[in-house]
Amino acid sequence: MKSTNIFLAIPYSLFSPSFYREVGGTWRAKGFVYLLLILVVYCLLWVLLLSHVVGRLEGVMQTHIIPQMPTITFSQGVASVNQKMPIYIQWDKYDKNSAFLMIDTRENPASLQQSSAVVSLQKTKLLFKESENKISQKAYPVRLNMVLTQQEMNTYLARTVKWLSPLGLAYAFTIGLFAMYFFNIIVAFIYAFIGFWFNALHKAKLDYLSILNVVFVAFTPTLNLRSIFLWLPFRLPYAVLIYTAITISYLFFGIKANRRVS
């Protein structure tokens, strides 16, 4: 039987019983290569999105956020601002409800809970609003001594963006790819035990490695869907449950395609 081109495996994994029979019958270690291939595609899309987001965020920081920031002086871990407070930093300077940062270094600062901000920069600590009823805090290091001006903020922003240059993105791609590859292999071993039950149900007589290859291919529809939602402005509700159900459904489909007809 002619072997299917591994690049055609992505569309064939969505509908072809004959392709799943090939996977279960002949692939052996080829499934590990296939998993790496589809994760390379997914990570490339993720890095492209990261580059796009960083570019937009840099523009927002330069034009909207940093111009609103006062000069903040830190002396031995104590912050001070020589302006009337509280100061609200907004994503949109024309929308008071878009404030995300409140700066108030007075002895008795304004309440974070009663503001629309989610972060409060106070005299000796940062407060974070995790929910309406939960506030966490992070104290400044005692040795923190610096004057944070708008010019300094633009310098730090430029350094961060430079780190996320092609070299930085290549680093993020490499780390992300290997992390996802090993994570998906571990998850595949778990799904393979479910595949054993499907294997017995359909009398497919596949060995463990063959079932594992079917699992790798069954990941494809989920990764396709994840790639689409990467670029959408909203997230899929109950995503983990939906992705799990899709993977198990294709695993069932793939094992059934390998059943032996008496």
Buried (B, 14 or more C-beta within 10 A) or exposed (E): EEEBEEEEBBEBBEEBEEBBBBBBEEBEEBBBEBBBBBBBBBBEBBBBEBBEEBEEBBEEBBEBBBEBBBBBBBEEBBBEBEEEBBBBBBBEBEEEEBBBBBBBBEEEBBEBBEBBBBBBBBBEEBBEBEEEEEBEEEEBEEEEEEEBBEEBBBEEBEEBBEEBEEEBBEEBBEEBBEEBBEEBBEBBEEBBEBBEEBBEEBEBEBEEBBBBBBBBBBBBBBBBBBBEEEEEEEEBEEEEEEBBEBBBEBBBBBBBBBBEEE
